[in-house]
Every structure is written in structure tokens, then in C-alpha cells.
Amino acid sequence: MKLLLLILFFAPVAAMGQGRQSLPLFEKSQVTEYRDWLVDSLDAKARLFETADGKLVFSNGLVGRTFATKPNGATISLELLAKDESFLRSVRPEAELTINGVTIPVGGLTGQPIHNYLLPEWIDQMKSEPGSFQLQDFRLEETKARFPWKKRTEWMPKELPWPAPGKELIFTYKLYKAAIQLLLQKAKKSPDLLSQDQLENLIVTVHYELYDHMPLFCKWVSVENRSTRTIRLDRFKSEILATTEPESEVDNRKNWTYPNLTILTDYSFGGTGEEQVLETSAQWKTDPLYLTQVNYDRTMPCLLEVSPKLGPAREVAPGAVFTTYRTWELIHDSRDRERKGLEERRTMRALAPWVTENPILMHVRKADNDAVKKAIDQCAAVGFEMVIMTFGSGFDLENTSAANLTRMKMLADYAHSKGIALGGYSLLASRTIDKADDVMMPEGQKPRFGNSPCLDSAWGIAYFEKLYNFYRSTGLDILEHDGNYPGDFCLSTVHPGHRGVEDSQWNQHKRIADFYNWCRGNGIYLNVPDNYYLNGSNKCGMGYRETNWSLPREQQEIIERQNIYDGTWRKTPSMGWMFVPLVEYQGGGQAATIEPLREHLQHYGQRLANLFGAGVQACYRGPELYDAPETEALVARWVGFYRQHRRILDGDIIHVRRPDGTDYDAILHTDPMGTEKGLLMVYNPLNVPIQRRIRVNVYYTGIKNSASIENSAGEKRILPVDSSNRIWIECTLPAKGEEWFVIK
């Protein structure tokens, strides 16, 4: 795949203002081929430039965001430089704040004649938004860690930097006298009057990050109250982007195509997909200023607004700073599903590198000392790395008695002496506490999970204090946190952690996010069935229905591979867990049950091959991993296979053929920077051996011209790579078996 890069030439220019250092000149001057950021290493570091006419350009050569600095600060261009593609058609404020009932723009320009496109010559004729915060200055710094990360490098395929390398561009805004007078007039109509002292002493900073070697921006806003009185931040919009439309239709459509951006935030909950981000913290809206669009009813969604659905309604005391959540904007260069998924997976590795921690784990069914020690001993014997005292095991994180803490510390110490991490399961939402502590929902509505405590009730606050104390006291390594906060509002006005419904979502999310941040800084592994990766969680479900594990064993084998195939379009293998019920789980009888393990070695081996061959860890739930020497040898063999090829097996999956039970299915792991650049796993679900000639696209391995192939028997071949980046692999697959090929 060939992309284009606009080469940036550097030349010294005059400083933009007093106290500002000279910046290199930005100039689009030459187009040439460049090396794909997903495949090759390249020099695409984030830098700040100045244009010949005094604009600022924040760019790494892949993407660029351009800002006007007078008569006010404003984004005037957002470009994918690699394809010379513009993503912006109209200027809007840099942010919008509602303080004590009064809405105030931050930056922005008005007077654009039409909103289909934006010409450079219009910029200097445009005016500052009336009553807006005015740009004061800017500075450039290195990126900073959002919170500490205590790495567990023994579970990772390779070391990753934290924070993601790049630059942070910080704009400072303040209100001038004319704006203050205008806002004081507006404030007379508000029930919470703003004073001149408050307005004069508000400092707003708009932060942008741009990361090296990636087409990825981040944005957030901070509000500092330097006045002598508390303010209330009722609402905010931390990003307002009037983007170019990806399609233009006269008639209305049920499902519009959105601009080719992936939007991520660290204020996302209630699910694991992109839809949850658009539901909770960012929205594609219609643009009321875009009167000349083709759509007759002007309902085309081409205005991105980043704001919470409700609140935050946070009080900012004198001397305090309020900071919004962060929004990441990944600019895609293609709509190809595999490539877009690869870009999202690479992004998640950079923004939440702890998701690459991928320990081999067991769910022990009982939490008594003997059961846990047996599980630890077996895990150590076969190369597993983690034991989780599972749901229903008797493990109780809320029991903070001295006896329980002492016992758990003893078990943790025992596990650590064997090189095993230990932790357990706790249910948060999906249960009721009592009328005083449960979320109080609007009439006729129920919590997302049917029942849920309010995290800011007296019970919720005490629950989190118990978690902090439990992990500090015991040295446990893992929390499997079920029913995490899904975003429920709470109407209570007597809960100690929030004042009412307006601040209930913000405050509850902050309570759980702060705890997850703390866990990440203390090396506590987090299995969380929700989109909390950017707040510190390691893993969530790969995507499966639990009742499927009560089906007959042979059906589970195909469904498992389907779940993995479908679940890795946007997740890396390490980001999702699967499930292996070693004992009966939710019914199904003997036909669904693996135990006795030694009597079902073919099936057990297939499950191990499915999971370790995909680099996906499962919750092996039962009292033991093996029950005979031959069972132990089987488990150890597949663990050894995974450990030998850990880096490539934890690499991105390219989807070759989806499992359907009628023929072979296959996935290709890729790691263009590794020694093993590819590993092809091929499975045969049929009861007879088969021979197949499989076409494999090796573009994302980074291999060109020829590839060295070695199969599981150690046989080596050199295969040519054709002009379409493909190789053809001849393979013989045993009945109900698999084969793999390492590609170098």
C-alpha cells in the first residue's frame, strides 16, 4: 500500500509575539512516497510550526491541525497530510463553557460567508466571537502520563513507552473587559449571578496532544478559578468540529456515514463499542449554521460536539482547577475494515499500553486455602501466571476483618513464592443494597443492569474504601470487577458524594475511574467488562454469550473461534478474555462438560489450541487444570507454544477465513517490527484430513519479495511474495486438528 506524505521544510521565521520563541516554517512544498506508519518505522515526530502568514500548525507530517491566533484562537484546518485531505469546512469555538447558567465561548471566529468549505483569505476578515474568552498565549511541552503505570513486563510481549511520545500544545485564554461587560448583562437573567471578580479571574487552558508516528490528536480543557468565590461549571463542550461531510444526499437517511474519524474518550461506559462513546461523551449532530448543505431537511450529521449527556455541574472553589475528560481523534486514511481496525488497535496500545499485559490465568472455583494452593501449584507446574478466585468461590473483598485480610495476605505470599499472581472477583452493580443506597432513577426507568447501588451513596463510598484497604493490606494482584459503573443517573439529594441528578453521573464515574487509575499505578491487574481501558483496565470480554458454554463440546469449539475472529477486528488479542468451563456451567450435562479432563483430551486440546493459537487468554474455570500426567503434558505443551511465540501471538490479527464448520478457518498474527513477522494459524473442524492451498496477504507483516516459512514440524520453505503482497501456502490439516506457520 502506498501513501503520500507532504514533506515539511524548515526555515527560521520571526517570533509571533513578545516572549515567544521562533518556530520553524511550515510549507507544503513537495509530494513523495513514504513508508506506512502501520508497517515501517518512520520519522514522524510531533512539532509546532508557523506559516508565512502567522498561523500555527501542529503536525507530525502525517496529520496537521492549523490555528489562527488573531483576532482570536481558532482551529482553521484539520488535514490528513498523507492524502492531502481536509476534514474541516467551518470555524467554531475551541470550546464552550456554561458557568453559573451563562454560556461562554472559548476562542472562535465568526463571519464565515458559507459553511461548505473554508478559504484561507476569509480568515483574516473574520471577527472574534462576542463575549468569548480571548487567546493570551501558548506553549509547547512534552506529553505527560495521565496516571502512573506499574508495568508487569513479564506479561507483555515487549516494552512500550508511557506516556505515548509526542508534544502537548497548550493555549491560554482569558476574558477581556468588553466580554466581561456583555456577560454581566447576560448574568442578570441567570439565577446564579456571576460577579466581575469571577469573570476577570477565570483562566481557561485548551490542551492538544499530538503523538509521534501516529495520525492521532488528543484534546481537553481546564478551567482555573483564581477569584475569591466558587463558580459552578454546569456544562462544557470541549470539542466542536464542523467536519467535511463524507456523503451528500438530498433525501434523509436512517444511517448516515460519519466522517472517517474514530473518536475515543476516557468518559465512556455502559458497553465496549464505539456506540458507547457516542452515547455518553461525544455526538455527531446536525449543524444549524450549515444552511447550504445538499440534504433538504439539513439533517446530515457533520458537527462533532464533545460533552457529557448531563452535567458535570461541578463546583470549582477559589484556587481550584476543573479538567474535562480527554478526547482522542484518530484520522483514518482508508475505510477498509481491516486497516481501520489495525489503526484503532495500534492507537489503544499507545494510549493504554497496559492492555498488552496478557497473563495466562485460571479461575479457581473455591476460595478456601487448600483449593487456592492447589490451583497455584498446578499453575506454576504448567506455566500459568495468574489465579483468580472466581464468582461464587466464596472470595469476599468486602470482608475487611483482620482474619480475612491475614488469610488473603498469606495466600498472596504463597502465590508470589511460586511466581503466580493472585486476586479475586467482586460484584459492584447488578445488585441492590437498600432503598437509601441504590440509585434513584426517574419514574418508569430502571438502572442499566436492573439494579445498582449509587457509587456516591454512603455504601458506595465505603465500598471503595474497602477495596483500597483490601489491596493495600493483602498484596493481591488482580481485581475482576463485575457490573462496573454503567452510567446510571441518581436523583437522590442526600447521598454524600453528589448533590443531585446533574452531578451524579460525573461524580460516580470519577469515583470508579480514580480507583482504576490507582490500581494501574500499583500493578493491580483489572478484568472489567466495560470500556475502561483508557482509565486503567487491562481486559474485557472478547465477545461471547455465557450460555454458549452449556452447548455440546463440539459446538463450543467452532463458536469459540468465531467469537475470537469477530472480537479482534477492533481489539488486540490481549484486550479480551474468553471462557473455558472445566466443570459444568449453567447446565448442559455431560455433553457440555470437559471434566473428567483426561477423558476429553481431544476437546481440551482443541480449546487450548484455539485460545493459545489466537493469543487470547480464557478464564479456565474449575478446581484443577489437569487430573493426570497426560492432561498436564497437554496443557504444558500449549502453554510452552504460547510462551515461545508470545510476541507474535500477542500481535495484531489479520482475518483470513471465518470459522463456519464447513471448511478450514484461519487467522494471521502480524508484527512487522519483530523477528517473527507473522504466524498463521489454520484449523480443520472436519472429521477427515484435508489439503488446502491458502492465499495469505502478508502486507502487514512488512515482508516484501520473499518470505521464509516454517511449519509446526520445523519444515522450512522460501515463498515468493507477489505484487498483491500475497503468498500461497500449501498445508495438510489433520482431522479435527490445526497447523501453524511462522513467517520471517
ABEGO torsion letter per residue (X at the ends): XBBBBBBBBBBBBBBABBGBBBBBBBBBABBBBBBBAAABBBBBBBBBBBBAAGBBBBBAGABBBBBBAOABBBBABBBBAAAGBBABABBBBABBBBBGGBBBBBEEBBGBABAABBBAAAAAABBBBBGBBBBABBBBBBBBBABBBBBBAAABABBBBOBBBEBBBBBBBBBBAAAAAAAAAAAAABABBBBAAAAAABBBBBBBBBBBGBBBBBBBBBBBBABABBBBBABBBABBBBBBBABBBABBBABBBBBBBBBBBABBBGEABAAAAAAAABBBBBBAABAABABAAGABBABBBBBBABOAGBBBBBGBBBBBBBBBBBBBABABAAAAAAAAAAAAAAABAAAABBBBBBBBABABAAAAAAAAAAAAAAGBABBBBBBGAGBBAABABAAAAAAAAAAAAAAAAAGBBBBBBBBBBGBBABAAABBBBBBGBBBAAGBBBBAABAAAAAAAAAAAAAAAAAGBABBBBBGBBAGBBBABAABAABABAAAAAAAAAAAAAAAAAAAAAAGBBBBBBBBAAAAGBABBBAGBBAAAAABBAAAAAAAAAAAAAAAAAABBAAABBBBBBABBBGEGEAAABAOBAAAAAAAAAAAAAAAAAAGBBBBBBEABABABAAAAAAAAAAAAAAAAAAAAAABBBBBABBBAGABBBBBBBBBAABABABBBBBBBABABBBBBBBBBBAAAAGBBGBBBBBBAAGBBBBBBBBAAGBBBBBBBBBBGBBBBBBBX
